[in-house]
Amino acid sequence: MLTQLNDQKGFSLTELMIVVAIIGILATIAIPNFLRYQAKAKQTEAKSNLVAIHTAEIAYFAENNGYVDDFNAIGFAMSGSSQRYFYKIGNANLGTLPPGCTDPNLDSVSALGFT
């Protein structure tokens, strides 16, 4: 009987279940990490676009002594393969100023979430 079992080829059901369990454990570890890195990459893309907008606005202000709410006027082009964000330049209309801020006509750049 022992020689008959050795002649059979393939995997037993127990071996297959162990492999599936190992793959499941690895997936529960890998998927949250992947999602975290994906969110971090999206945040980095948004930050780099905001820095580019800020730099372009500063350069425009240095040349024209004022700000503008048109991306084409400041020469801003979106970075990244897809345009997953909506950016808008405009007056923040803060109402009350934060501590240390004395100019009520300051412009603000902000971002609201990502998808």
C-alpha positions in Angstrom: 0.0 0.0 0.0 2.9 2.4 0.7 4.2 2.0 -2.8 0.8 2.7 -4.3 0.6 6.1 -2.5 4.1 7.1 -3.7 3.0 6.5 -7.3 0.2 9.1 -7.2 1.2 12.6 -8.4 -0.4 16.0 -7.4 -1.2 17.9 -4.3 -3.4 16.8 -1.5 -6.4 18.9 -0.4 -4.6 19.7 2.9 -1.5 21.1 1.0 -3.8 23.2 -1.2 -5.7 24.6 1.8 -2.4 25.6 3.5 -1.2 27.4 0.3 -4.5 29.3 0.1 -4.3 30.2 3.8 -0.7 31.5 3.3 -1.8 33.6 0.3 -4.7 35.0 2.3 -2.4 36.0 5.2 0.0 37.7 2.8 -2.9 39.5 1.1 -4.2 40.9 4.4 -0.8 42.3 5.1 -0.1 43.6 1.6 -3.4 45.2 0.6 -3.5 47.9 3.4 0.1 48.8 2.7 -0.6 49.1 -1.0 -3.6 51.4 -0.3 -1.5 53.5 2.1 1.2 53.9 -0.5 -1.3 54.7 -3.2 -2.9 57.5 -1.0 0.6 58.8 -0.2 1.4 59.0 -4.0 -1.8 60.9 -4.7 -1.1 63.4 -1.8 2.4 63.9 -3.2 1.1 64.6 -6.6 -1.4 67.2 -5.2 1.4 68.8 -3.1 3.7 69.1 -6.1 0.9 70.7 -8.1 0.2 73.2 -5.3 3.9 74.1 -5.0 4.0 74.6 -8.8 1.0 76.9 -8.6 2.5 78.8 -5.7 5.8 79.2 -7.5 4.1 80.4 -10.7 2.0 82.9 -8.8 5.1 84.3 -7.0 6.8 84.7 -10.4 3.8 86.4 -11.9 3.5 88.7 -8.9 7.2 89.6 -9.3 6.7 90.6 -12.9 3.2 92.2 -12.8 2.9 93.4 -9.1 -0.4 91.5 -8.7 -2.0 88.1 -8.7 -4.2 86.5 -11.4 -6.8 83.7 -11.2 -6.0 82.2 -14.6 -3.7 79.2 -14.9 -2.8 80.0 -18.5 -1.6 83.5 -17.5 0.8 82.1 -14.9 2.0 79.3 -17.2 0.8 76.4 -15.0 0.5 73.0 -16.5 -0.8 69.9 -14.6 1.8 67.3 -13.6 0.9 63.7 -13.4 -0.6 61.3 -16.0 -4.2 62.0 -15.1 -5.9 65.1 -13.9 -7.6 63.7 -10.8 -7.8 67.1 -9.0 -9.6 70.3 -9.5 -7.6 73.4 -8.7 -8.9 77.0 -8.4 -7.1 80.2 -7.7 -9.1 83.0 -6.1 -9.5 85.3 -3.1 -10.0 83.3 0.0 -12.3 85.9 1.6 -11.2 84.9 5.1 -13.5 87.2 7.0 -11.4 87.1 10.2 -7.6 86.9 9.8 -5.5 84.3 11.4 -3.0 85.5 14.1 0.0 87.3 12.7 -1.8 88.1 9.4 -2.3 91.8 8.7 -3.3 92.0 5.0 -7.0 91.2 4.3 -6.4 90.9 0.5 -4.2 87.9 0.7 -4.9 85.1 -1.7 -5.0 81.5 -0.7 -4.2 78.2 -2.4 -5.9 75.1 -1.0 -6.9 71.5 -1.9 -10.0 69.5 -0.9 -9.5 65.8 -0.9 -8.7 63.4 -3.8 -10.3 60.4 -5.5 
